[in-house]
Structures are given as C-alpha cells and as structure tokens.
Amino acid sequence: MAQLHTLAVLVENKPGVLTRVAALFARRAFNIKSLTVGETEHPEVSRMTIIVEADEQPFEQITKQLNKLVNVLKIVELTAQDSVERRLLLLKVQADETRRTGVLQVVDLFRAHVVDVQPESVVIESIGSLSKLEALLKAIEPYGVTEIVQSGAVAIGRGSRSITDQLKEK
C-alpha cells in the first residue's frame, strides 16, 4: 500500500534544478503532494522538502534516480518520529459582526492568528502539522471559508546533526 514519504533534498542553488527534479517525478508518474524550496545556511545550496505518496519499491527507484541528477547533493528521508514538519495556512472567513465572536473563539482554540480584519471577513494564519490545519479547517468551515492558501511542508530532522553538515564530511 502506498504511503507518504518526506524527502529532504539538498541541491545546488542554480537555475533549472527545480524543473529537473520535478520532471523526474512526473516522468515516473509520481504525484508530488507537497514541495517547498529555499536557500539553506549556505547560499550556494538549496533545500527541497518533497512529500510524495508511493509504494516502497517504486519509491526506492525514484530516490536512486534522483541521486543520479548532477545538481543533487544529498537526499535524506525524514520520518515522522525523527523530524519536525510544519505548514502555513492562510484562510479568509466570512465574519461579519454576528459571526466574528464565534470565529475568534475557533482562532484562539487552535492558537491561530487573525492577520487582517475587514467589515465582512477576517484572514486567519495558522502554522502547524497537517492534522492540526485540517482540524482548524473543519472547525471554521461552518462560518464560511471563502479562500484558502497553504504552503507546502517544511521539515527538519531532530537532534544536533544537520544534513548540510554531512556535505562537509564527503
């Protein structure tokens, strides 16, 4: 049965690298569930956090092929037990004077934040795990969600070691 896999992929910070990585997944008919990319503490290195749903055997094949790409420096699979994963969610909710108190109670309950207030709506920001954000959406849904924007996941391993430190060891 297919399961979710989270990959931390260190790549050279050069134009076209994201396209080559995404194309590799597309050619193998893998749907990327989440993808985020940003510079690391080393400006010449970017880190991709990729979440993909796959069976074990095809997943091993794609990681081997990913390792063969010239600009890929390091790949680490992060497990839920050994890493911290977060996502950002922004949602616009109908919140006129009659509904605003209820919306604010849900916001407080989930330790979210109101980042914009208009006469008929509010924009809520929440950072957390996928399950927390899904629970927030379910709780706020009765008030009328008019727009949702969410980031992909970012994940980092627990403990003192860094995967960028491992680059120096090569």
C-alpha positions in Angstrom: 0.0 0.0 0.0 1.3 3.5 -0.9 2.5 5.6 1.9 3.7 9.2 2.3 7.4 9.8 2.2 9.1 13.0 3.1 12.4 13.8 1.5 14.9 16.5 2.4 16.9 17.1 -0.8 20.0 19.3 -0.9 20.6 20.7 -4.4 22.9 23.2 -6.0 21.3 26.7 -5.9 21.2 27.1 -9.7 18.5 27.9 -12.3 16.7 24.8 -13.7 17.4 22.4 -10.8 13.7 22.5 -9.6 12.5 21.8 -13.1 14.8 18.8 -13.4 13.7 17.4 -10.1 10.0 17.9 -10.7 10.3 16.4 -14.2 11.9 13.3 -12.8 8.9 12.7 -10.6 6.5 13.5 -13.5 8.2 11.1 -15.9 7.8 8.3 -13.3 4.1 9.2 -12.8 4.5 10.2 -9.2 2.3 13.0 -7.8 4.2 15.3 -5.6 1.8 16.1 -2.6 4.0 18.9 -1.3 7.1 20.8 -2.5 8.9 23.6 -0.9 12.3 25.0 -1.8 14.5 27.6 -0.2 18.2 28.5 0.4 20.0 26.9 3.3 22.5 28.5 5.6 24.9 28.0 2.6 23.8 30.4 -0.2 25.1 28.0 -2.9 22.8 25.2 -1.6 19.0 25.0 -1.6 16.9 22.5 0.3 13.8 20.9 -1.2 11.2 19.3 1.1 9.3 16.9 -1.1 6.3 14.8 0.1 5.3 12.0 -2.3 2.9 9.1 -2.0 4.4 5.9 -3.2 4.9 2.2 -2.6 8.2 1.2 -1.2 9.8 -0.4 -4.3 9.0 2.5 -6.8 10.0 5.0 -4.1 13.4 3.4 -3.8 13.8 3.6 -7.6 13.0 7.3 -7.7 15.4 8.2 -4.9 18.2 6.3 -6.8 17.4 8.2 -10.0 17.2 11.5 -8.0 20.7 10.8 -6.6 22.0 10.5 -10.2 20.9 14.1 -11.1 24.1 16.2 -11.4 22.8 19.1 -9.1 21.5 16.8 -6.3 24.0 16.8 -3.4 22.2 14.8 -0.7 18.9 13.1 -0.1 17.6 12.1 3.4 14.2 10.5 4.0 12.7 12.1 7.1 10.3 10.0 9.3 7.6 11.5 11.5 9.4 10.2 14.6 12.7 11.8 13.7 11.6 15.1 12.3 9.5 18.2 12.8 7.2 19.2 10.0 5.1 22.4 9.6 2.9 24.0 7.1 1.4 27.5 6.8 -2.3 28.1 6.2 -4.0 31.4 5.4 -7.7 31.4 5.1 -10.3 34.0 4.6 -13.5 33.5 6.5 -16.9 35.3 6.4 -17.0 37.2 9.7 -19.5 40.0 9.9 -20.5 41.4 13.3 -22.8 38.4 14.1 -20.2 35.7 13.3 -17.0 37.4 14.4 -17.1 36.2 18.1 -17.5 32.6 17.1 -14.7 32.8 14.5 -12.4 34.4 17.1 -13.1 31.6 19.6 -12.1 29.0 17.0 -8.9 31.0 16.2 -8.0 31.1 19.9 -8.7 27.4 20.4 -6.3 26.5 17.6 -3.7 29.1 18.6 -4.0 30.7 15.2 -3.8 34.4 14.5 -6.0 36.9 12.8 -3.8 38.9 10.4 -6.4 41.0 8.6 -9.8 42.3 9.6 -12.4 43.7 7.2 -16.0 44.6 7.9 -17.3 41.3 6.4 -14.3 38.9 6.7 -11.1 38.0 8.6 -7.9 36.4 7.3 -6.5 33.8 9.7 -2.9 32.5 9.8 -2.1 29.1 11.3 1.2 27.2 11.4 1.3 23.5 12.3 1.1 19.9 11.3 -1.3 18.8 8.5 -3.7 17.2 11.1 -3.9 20.5 13.1 -4.6 22.5 10.0 -7.2 20.1 8.8 -8.9 20.2 12.2 -8.9 24.0 12.1 -10.5 24.0 8.6 -13.2 21.6 9.8 -14.0 23.7 12.9 -14.1 27.0 10.9 -16.0 25.6 7.9 -19.5 26.4 9.3 -18.6 30.1 9.3 -18.0 30.2 5.6 -14.5 29.8 4.3 -14.1 31.9 1.1 -10.5 31.4 0.3 -7.6 29.0 1.3 -3.9 29.4 0.6 -1.4 26.9 2.0 2.2 26.3 1.8 3.9 23.0 1.2 5.5 21.3 4.2 8.9 22.2 5.6 10.6 19.5 7.7 13.8 19.3 9.7 15.4 16.4 11.5 15.5 16.3 15.2 18.8 16.4 17.1 22.0 18.3 16.8 23.2 17.0 13.4 22.4 18.8 10.2 22.2 17.3 6.7 24.2 20.3 5.4 27.0 19.3 7.9 27.0 15.9 6.2 28.0 17.6 2.9 31.3 18.7 4.5 32.1 15.1 5.5 32.2 14.0 1.9 
